[in-house]
Amino acid sequence: MTEENYNYRTSQALLRNQFPGNGKLKIPIIPMFQEKPGDFDDLLLIGFDKTHLEDQNHLDRMVHFFLYDYRFERVWKHPDNDVEKLSRYRAVLSPDFSMYLEMAPVMQIYNVFRNRWCGAYWASKGIRVIPAVNWGDESTFDFCFEGIEKGSVVAVSTYMATEHDNCCDQKEWFIAGYDEMLRRIEPEKIICYNTPFPEMQGNIIYVDYERSFRGEDLDAFKIGSTSSGDRDTIEPYLIGKGGGSAYGADWKPNPKKPNDWKFLGNPGDINQTYNKHGELYETHIGPDGKADYEIHHSDHGNPGEHVNPHAHEIIWTPTGPSFNPMDMPLKRFIQRKEIVSMTPLIPANTPEQNQFVSISDFKWCVDKGGEIDFIWDGKEYGISHSRGRIIAYLWGQPDTTQYFATADDVLNYMVGSDRLRDVITQVTVLDRTI
């Protein structure tokens, strides 16, 4: 055996056994958090992906990992790299590696181990650590609470479990695991990121995640005179990960966006909506009470790419409705349309309701086959789909059409002197079909 092979075989990067735990799985134990006066007064959190060695404005916050795992996998692969940075903040929650219901059990065990190992490692380096707790179904209860001492302060997030935007709640799943956590750990305090359910018992420290990322705080994340390039626009929707179903909760209309109701109705109905140009959209409701196609009496400002009228098939997935971006021949739907009845007009969304709240929101809309009409700096633009590609253009000027392969690519489209990525949350959105 070479010295190199021996060193690899016996390294902690491979063995991860320096923090022995209890039970047959030997999950590492995170030392109990030693509370100091003021630790939980007006508490705010900061996402790991927003932390920085030069940050001087948020050091009184605790660092959370209620993010998609790819944003913090590095803390497992290279645990030393972020120790100096994390040690500057008030405290750190252990990394919330995902525990989705659909995950293979061995992956759930592995993610609990990684959560506790990182927490124990950081604690050994003098960082104040609070365990973040997550669970799957009842089959995970025998290991998902391991590595946390009785009477510890712990942290949970209700975001994936609460009703929000177009998602129903997953409260039954969450409360079952939460009550089991209370029974097994008997925590002294529970940091709850996002609104607690009324049924939740215990000494809860509520942290408002909207306040943690409020708009007036954006400039504080700038390093020098420019925003740090290795982090995305601050967007609260990135928190939507980690527990419950990997596919998310069942879709429902967003109560703040009346146009969502066009996708539901009585079988055979045609829901009518009008865009800001006065053009009619007819959404046909299929036999299951969900929309199955939509006819657009519009060329979406680009007659060279869209026939007026044209139709789109609507496809339902676990995350809700999507448009087939390909224009469909109207003759496919004419016979079906003759036997249906018209329904009352559904109100269109206001520009404020249509606004893109994040880059992710825009990409979601484009990937769902959405067609978009917006204004920036006094000029009107369209984003749509044609012949398998995404197109962007000045409204009513087909000769300006540019073609893109992905939603990420179209974010590099120039609107005047600005890149779309930099202004997408500021444009005035007249219409978006989803």
Residue pairs with C-beta under 8 A, 6 or more apart in sequence:
1 9
8 14
12 18
16 113
16 117
17 26
19 28
19 29
19 116
19 117
19 120
19 121
19 124
20 26
20 28
21 27
21 28
21 29
21 116
21 146
21 147
22 29
22 146
23 143
23 146
25 109
25 113
25 143
25 146
27 112
27 113
27 116
27 143
27 146
27 147
28 113
28 116
28 117
28 119
28 120
28 147
29 116
29 120
29 147
29 148
29 149
30 94
30 116
30 119
30 120
30 123
30 129
30 131
30 147
30 148
30 149
30 152
31 120
31 123
31 129
31 149
32 149
32 151
32 152
32 153
33 91
33 128
33 129
33 130
33 152
33 153
34 128
35 153
35 189
39 90
39 91
40 189
40 191
40 205
43 61
43 62
43 191
43 205
43 207
44 58
44 60
44 61
44 62
44 207
44 211
44 212
45 61
45 62
45 63
45 64
45 93
45 193
45 207
45 209
45 212
46 58
46 61
46 62
46 63
46 64
46 89
46 212
47 63
47 64
47 65
47 66
47 67
47 71
47 213
47 238
47 239
48 63
48 64
48 65
48 67
48 71
48 72
48 75
48 82
48 95
49 67
49 71
49 72
49 231
49 232
49 238
50 58
50 221
50 231
50 234
51 58
51 63
51 82
51 85
51 86
51 89
52 85
52 221
52 223
52 228
52 231
53 84
53 85
53 88
54 223
54 224
55 88
55 221
55 223
57 220
57 221
58 89
58 220
59 88
59 89
59 90
60 90
61 89
61 90
61 212
62 89
62 90
62 91
62 92
62 93
62 130
62 191
63 86
63 89
63 91
63 92
63 93
64 93
64 96
64 132
64 155
64 157
64 193
65 72
65 75
65 93
65 94
65 95
65 96
65 132
66 96
66 132
66 157
66 159
66 193
66 239
66 241
66 242
67 96
67 238
67 239
67 241
68 238
68 241
69 97
69 98
69 241
69 242
71 238
72 95
74 81
74 82
75 81
75 82
75 95
75 118
76 95
76 97
76 114
76 117
76 118
79 118
79 121
79 122
83 122
83 125
83 127
86 92
86 122
86 127
87 125
87 126
87 127
90 128
91 127
91 128
91 129
91 130
92 122
92 127
92 128
92 129
92 130
93 129
93 130
93 131
93 132
93 155
93 191
94 115
94 116
94 118
94 119
94 122
94 129
94 130
94 131
94 132
95 114
95 115
95 118
95 119
95 132
96 115
96 132
96 134
96 157
96 242
97 111
97 112
97 114
97 115
97 242
98 111
98 134
98 241
98 242
98 243
98 246
99 108
99 111
99 112
99 134
99 135
99 136
99 140
99 144
99 242
99 243
100 136
100 242
100 243
100 244
100 245
100 246
101 136
101 137
101 173
101 244
101 245
101 246
102 245
102 246
102 247
103 111
103 136
103 246
105 139
105 140
108 136
108 140
108 143
108 144
109 143
112 143
112 144
112 146
112 147
115 131
115 132
115 134
115 147
116 131
116 146
116 147
116 148
119 129
119 131
119 147
120 129
120 147
122 129
123 129
130 152
130 153
130 154
130 155
130 191
131 147
131 148
131 152
131 154
131 155
132 154
132 155
132 156
132 157
133 144
133 145
133 148
133 154
133 155
133 156
133 181
133 185
134 144
134 156
134 242
134 243
135 141
135 144
135 145
135 177
135 180
135 181
135 243
136 144
136 177
136 243
137 173
137 176
138 176
138 180
140 177
141 177
141 180
141 184
144 177
145 180
145 181
145 184
145 185
148 154
148 185
149 185
150 185
150 186
151 185
151 186
151 187
151 188
152 185
152 187
152 188
153 187
153 188
153 189
153 190
153 191
154 181
154 185
154 187
154 189
154 190
154 191
155 190
155 191
155 192
155 193
156 178
156 181
156 190
156 191
156 192
156 193
157 192
157 193
157 194
157 209
157 239
157 242
157 243
158 174
158 192
158 193
158 194
158 195
158 196
158 197
159 193
159 194
159 209
159 239
159 240
160 170
160 240
160 241
160 242
160 243
160 244
160 248
160 249
161 169
161 170
161 171
161 173
161 174
161 197
161 243
161 244
162 169
162 171
162 194
162 195
162 197
163 169
163 249
163 252
165 254
166 251
166 252
166 253
166 254
166 260
166 320
167 248
167 249
167 250
167 251
167 252
168 249
168 250
168 251
168 252
169 249
170 244
170 245
170 249
171 197
171 199
173 244
174 197
174 243
174 244
175 197
175 199
175 200
178 200
179 201
181 187
182 201
182 202
187 202
187 203
188 203
189 202
189 203
189 204
189 205
190 200
190 202
190 203
190 204
190 205
191 205
191 207
192 200
192 204
192 205
192 206
192 207
193 207
193 209
193 239
194 207
194 208
194 209
194 239
195 206
195 208
196 204
196 206
209 236
209 239
210 236
213 234
213 235
213 236
217 234
218 234
221 227
221 228
221 231
221 234
222 228
232 238
232 359
233 358
233 359
233 425
235 357
235 358
235 359
235 360
235 361
236 358
237 357
237 358
237 360
237 361
238 358
238 360
240 248
245 318
247 318
247 319
248 318
248 319
250 318
251 318
251 319
251 320
251 321
253 260
253 261
253 263
253 264
254 260
256 353
257 349
257 353
257 354
258 346
258 347
258 348
258 349
258 353
259 273
259 346
259 347
259 348
259 349
259 353
261 271
261 346
262 271
262 273
262 281
262 283
262 291
262 294
262 346
263 283
263 290
263 291
263 314
263 320
263 321
264 285
264 289
264 290
264 291
265 271
265 285
265 289
265 291
265 343
266 285
266 289
266 343
267 285
267 286
267 287
267 288
267 289
268 285
268 339
268 340
268 341
269 284
269 285
269 340
269 341
269 342
269 343
270 282
270 283
270 284
270 285
270 337
270 340
270 341
270 342
270 343
271 282
271 283
271 285
271 291
271 343
271 346
272 280
272 281
272 282
272 283
272 342
272 343
272 344
272 345
272 346
273 280
273 281
273 283
273 345
273 346
273 347
273 348
274 280
274 281
274 345
274 348
275 281
275 298
275 348
275 373
275 430
275 431
276 348
276 373
276 430
276 431
277 298
277 373
277 431
279 296
279 297
279 298
280 297
280 298
281 294
281 295
281 296
281 297
281 298
281 433
282 294
282 295
282 297
282 337
283 291
283 293
283 294
283 314
284 291
284 292
284 293
284 294
284 295
284 333
284 336
284 337
284 340
285 291
285 292
286 292
290 314
290 316
290 321
291 314
291 321
292 313
292 314
293 311
293 312
293 313
293 314
293 328
293 333
294 311
294 312
294 314
294 323
294 433
295 309
295 310
295 311
295 330
295 333
295 337
296 306
296 308
296 309
296 310
296 311
296 312
296 371
296 433
297 308
297 309
298 306
298 308
298 309
299 305
299 306
299 307
299 308
300 306
300 371
300 373
300 382
300 384
301 373
301 380
301 382
301 393
301 395
301 396
302 382
302 384
302 386
302 391
302 393
302 395
302 396
302 398
302 401
303 398
304 398
304 399
304 401
305 384
305 386
305 387
305 391
305 398
305 401
306 327
306 384
306 386
307 327
309 330
310 327
310 328
310 330
311 327
311 328
311 329
311 330
311 332
311 333
312 323
312 324
312 325
312 326
312 327
312 328
312 369
313 323
313 324
313 328
314 321
314 322
314 323
314 324
315 321
315 322
315 323
315 324
316 322
321 368
321 434
322 368
322 369
322 434
323 368
323 369
323 370
323 371
323 433
323 434
324 369
325 369
325 385
325 388
326 385
326 387
326 388
327 386
348 431
349 432
351 428
351 429
351 430
354 429
354 430
354 431
354 432
355 425
355 428
355 429
356 362
356 365
356 424
356 425
356 427
356 429
357 425
358 425
359 411
359 421
359 424
359 425
362 407
362 411
362 424
363 407
363 408
363 411
365 372
365 432
365 434
366 372
366 383
366 390
366 407
366 410
367 407
368 434
369 385
369 433
369 434
370 432
370 433
370 434
371 382
371 383
371 384
371 385
371 431
371 432
371 433
372 382
372 383
372 384
372 429
372 431
372 432
372 433
373 380
373 381
373 382
373 395
373 429
373 430
373 431
373 432
374 380
374 381
374 383
374 427
374 428
374 429
374 430
375 381
375 427
375 428
375 430
376 415
376 416
376 418
376 423
376 426
376 427
376 428
377 415
377 416
377 418
379 394
379 395
379 415
379 416
380 394
380 395
380 396
380 430
381 392
381 393
381 394
381 395
381 415
382 391
382 392
382 393
382 394
382 395
383 390
383 391
383 392
383 410
383 413
384 390
384 391
385 391
389 403
389 404
389 405
390 403
390 404
390 405
390 406
390 407
390 409
390 410
391 401
391 402
391 403
391 404
392 401
392 402
392 404
392 410
392 413
392 420
393 400
393 401
393 402
394 400
402 413
404 410
404 413
410 420
411 419
411 420
411 421
411 424
412 419
412 420
412 421
413 419
413 420
414 420
415 423
415 427
